[in-house]
Amino acid sequence: MGDWSMPIGSLGEEVVARLCELLDNAGRGWRRLAELAGAEKRFRCSAEELEMCSLKVLEPRGSPTQCLLQLLAERDCTLRYLLGCLERMGHEQACRVLSSAVQDVIRITVQPESQVVVEGTQVSLTCCATGPPGLAYQWFCGRQEVPGATSPELVIDTATPVGQPEWYICRVNCGATFTFSRWAHVQVEKSSSPSSASGYCPSMAGLQILRQPRPCRLSEGDTLALECRAIGNPPPQYQWFRNRRPVEGAQAPQFQVKLVTTAERGSYSCHVFNLFHEVWSQEVDVEIGPRLFTSGGSWQEGDGGSLEHGSPGQLYATDKVALLIGNMHYLHHKQLQAPIMDVHALGALLCQLNFKVVSLLDLCKAEMQMAVDEFLLLLDKGVYAGLLYYAGHGYENFGNSFMVPIDAPSTYTSEHCLCVQRVLQEMQQRRTGLNIFLLDMCRKRNLNDDIIPQVGVLEVTANIVFGYATCADAEAYELSQGELSNGIFVTFLKRWLLEDEKITVLLDKVAEDMGTLEITRGRQALELRSNLSERRALTDPICAPGQDESSARNLQWAKAHVLPESRHLCFDCGVTVQLGFAAEFSNIMIIYTRVVAAPKDITQCEARLTDIPEELDVDLKCTNKESPKELGSPLAPVWSLGCPSCCLYSRICGLQKLRQELAFTVCLQYRYQGMDDFVEERQRVNVGRPLIAKLNLQWADPPPPAHSPLCPSAPGSWGIGESSWVNTPEENLSPEGPNSHTP
């Protein structure tokens, strides 16, 4: 039986060539395969990628199918998923080719491990593999075959002069099909060398760590490299830990992570063990901070976009990223309705414009600060557009705007909130080509706050656009239309967002439309502030500068959008339960359970979720519901389209609070024919860190203390005014008229 969990990249050239021969056509071919594979979000191909596949027919040996399979392989698509797509296509011939190939796939199950040993001892390297009958092994030292080394285990006598590390590799083959293990090197140390532990006897069973990992301080985008070397008999094995939790797949003496982000910061240690003994390395701290570019000077032409030859006047973006935050359920202030709909609508439209979108609901101050910090990591010199949208309570004092988190006290000040201008200053340090702020909040003054925060002078970059949902000293309103409530701003913004217009022209059209709404006339009007000097539009196409796509920015983005894979749970009674997942936002996930198979003597059964971590925002009223509508989310009709019928649904919120991997219990209750009582079985399930939880926001350092009150910035600095306004909560508007509220 082959291993269907292996990636597509494990297929041999002959198999890929045969699949290309079958699928390089316009009927049940590669385009249909791309369409079916795109049902899983992470395997969805963009229009540009499909066009790239299509153009392969112009090359002498080009194949659209091979290009598509390569794209799927880069996204870790498994053979099982590919087979499922081919089956849904009804392409029996391609299914037979793939099934036959999987049976012949050779998989290395035990890799040889590099070792550091004392001179005179014997070293054992092991390589085990699964595959078709008749597997043959051959060991190599460098490029030379080791005579007679044709078994899974290679024994090396180190009673030879100490020299450079010897490199070994094993080839496993069955006929013409073969694969190689990874390289392992054997470093021989003299027994009297300083690196060896004094008094160590190689004939005794034990462990000695020769090389300890060292602490390090890195910037995001760097490579993390830790090493722990030990000697022992039997040979040592390794398992790396981060924050005292095992790191999946980190079972080698060297631990390396390329292009690190803040998700990898923490304390690291290595557990070294063999059959008889175990020992721990010292625990070291790995600090990872944002890579800030030197400030000062003006924005240079070409940092955020470029002109392509042959297309005069056309601006191109190198990348486009957005952070959307909607705060609704305040602990000490009036609850809001619109942010969930506004963030969702805006996120969907920005995705159509090829923005990388992170959308989050209901954040406390620490979580908002960390979300902004992670957003800044998505930006670097050359990123064309950084867009931040905020919907929730807010206020404006002395020309500075403040976003209010859900945990702000009843008499909040700037100390409890996030300053928009300070975020802008940090974005300028990242040298973003275009900075866009869309603030859907009140701008009344907060009488409880008389502190003028120290923001500093903003640079003159000619690339800043502020779109305020309301003008100075005014409030922002919602339209009360039952559960589906929109803010006035987004109601009109979504009409124009996809238009190919300069961003300032687009916002002017939104302002004109808002002015036609009779119910808010004289109460709310969009205000636009801009120093944009070029015709920058949200629709500007992305033209990558030829950099490696696996950049720290893209890795950071990808982590926040990975859902757990659907799985099947088999219970002792013979019932099989499907466990599936959908996403509402980057921090809200839907888990559904469905009974897919049951013995005939079981007349009734259902699978419920229990023991969900208390740190998450889980309302028991929103778990194990028979229909998506019962969860109370107005977005249920959207995400439930891809979910099967006859399920029980649970809504898991606040994934940014998750301090460990998400584990819960699936409780199966069933009843046999002719019996009144239910029988219960339980299975514990661990789905890792889904969506935004992968960024480990809770491990971040606490936000810095508030700055001391100082004088405002120098006159003439952009974005600093001298107005003084009062803050009141956002108001709701029904079709009949406004409804006022006071703090």
C-alpha positions, 0 to 999 in steps of 0.5 A: 500500500502506497503512502498517499500523504506524500507530496506531489513532488515525490512523483517520478518524471515518467509519472508526471509526463504520463499525467501531462500527456493525459491532461494537456487538453481543453476538455477534462484537462488541466484547467478543470483540475485547477478549478477543482483543486482551488476548492481548497483555498491554499491550492487556488491559482490566480488568473496570472498563474493560470495564464502562466500555465497556459503559455507553456504550450508555446515552449518546445517541451512546455506543459500546462499540466506540469506547470500546474502540478509544480504550483500545487507541489509548492503549496504542499498538495498531497497525492491523496488530494490530487487523486480526489480531484482526478476522481471528481473529474471522472478521469479514470485513466489519470486515476489509474496512472496515479494509483499505480505510481503511488504503489511504486513510490519509495519513501525513506522512513528512517534517515541516517543521522549525523554524529560526533563520536570519539575516536576508536568507537563504532558508528552505526548509520541506519536508513529504512524505506518502504515501497514495492517489494525487492528494495535494494540499498547501497551506501556511499561515502562521498561519491564512492560506493562503500563495498559490501554496504548493501543493508539498511544499517552501515557500521563504520569503524572510527579507529582511523586517523582523525580527519575531516568529517566523512559524508555518507548517503544511502541509495534505495532502489527497486529496478530503475526507480530510486531515491536517496536518503539525506546526507549524514556526516560523521565527525571523529573527535580525539578522546583527549581533545578539549571538545570531548568530555574528560573521563568519557569512556566510549564503551559505556552507555551514556550521553555527553553534550559536546556543543551547546546551542547559543542565544542569538538576536535576529531581525525578521528575514534572517536565518535562525541556526542552532546546534547541539552536538552530543556523543553516546553509545547507542548514538544519540537522538535529538528533539528541539523544543521552543518555549518547552514545547516540541518543534515538529520535525526538528529532530536533528543536531542542527535546527534551522529556520530560514526567513524567520518572523516574530513567530519563531522567537522564544526560548529553545532547548534540545532534548538528547536521548538514546535507549538508556539515557537522556540529557537536556541542553542549556535553554537559550533565548532567541530574540527576533525583531522587525527589520527597520530601515534607516529613517531620514530623507525623502521617499525615493522615486521607484521605491513603491512602484515602477514604470514598465517599458512600453506602458507609459504612465502605467504604475506597477505595485511590487506588493499590496498588503492590508490589515483590517480590524473591527472592534464590536463587543466592547467590555465597557462601552456601547456594542457595535454591529457594523464592523463584522460586515464592513471588515468582511466586505472590504476584505473580499474586495481587496482580495479581488485587487490582489491585496494580502489581507489579514482581517481580525475582530474584537482585539484588546490593546495588546492584541491590536498592538501585536497585530499592527506589529505583524502588519509592519512585518509584511511591509518592506522597502518596495512594498507598494501599498500598505492599507490599514482599515479600522472600524470601532470606537475612536476619538481625535485629540490635538490632530492625533487619531486613536483607535479604542480596543475592546478592553479600554476602561470607561474613562480611557485615555491615549494610554489605553489606545493606539495612536494612528499617527504613530503607526504611520511613522513606523510605516514610513520607517518601512519605506512603504510606497503608499500608505492608506488609512481608512478610519471608520470611527468617531473623531470627537474629542476625549475630555478624559485625555489631555495628554499630547502624545509624542509622535515626532515629525512625519517625513515628507513622503508624498505618499500618504492618504487618510480617508476618515469616515467622518469629519473632525469633531463629528461621529460615524454612524451605522445603519440599523437593518436587523442583523446585517448592519453596515457602516455608512462609510463602507456602504458607499466605499464598496461601490467604488473600491474596484474602480480603476481610479486614483485613490483620492479620486475614488474617495472623492466619489465616495464622499459625493455619494455619502452626501446624497444620504438624507439621514446623515446630512449635516451629521456625517461627511467623509474627510480626505487628507492626502499628500499623494503626488502620483496617480496611485490606484488600488487597481495597479497591477502587481509586478514582482521585482524578481525576488524570491517569493518565499520572503519573510513577508510572504511567509508571515502572510501565509501562516495567518491563513492556513486552516487545519486539513479536514480529517476522518476519525474512526471510533471503536463502534465502527462510526466514521466522523468527518472533522472539517474547518472553515474561516470567517476571519483570520482569528475566527474559525468554524469547526464542523463534524459530520457522521459519514459512515455507521454500522446498520445496527446503529440507528442514531448518532452525532459527534459533538465538540467539547473541552475547547480551551477556556482561553478562547472566546467560545460561546457555548450557545455557538457550539454544536448547532445543526445549521450555520444560521444558529451560530448567530453569525451574519456571515454564515451563508458565505462560509457555509457554501463549502461545508457539507450538509447534516453537520454540527457547527461550532464557532471558535473566536479569539484564536489570537489568544491561543497559547498552545496548540488547539486541542479539543474532544470529539464526543460521539453519542450513539444508540443501537437498534432496540436500545433506549440508552445512548453510548458514548465514545471520545477522541482527543484531537489536536489541530495545531495552531490554526490561522492567526494563532500561528503568529504566536501573538501572545508571546510578544513583549508587552507594549511600551509604556505611554510617552510623557506629554510633550509639545506638539510637532513643529508647525507644518508637519503633515497630519498634526492640527490644533483642533480640540474635540470631544468624543462620544460613542458611535451612534446607530441610525435607523431608517426613521432617524438618528438615535443619540447616545452619551458616554 
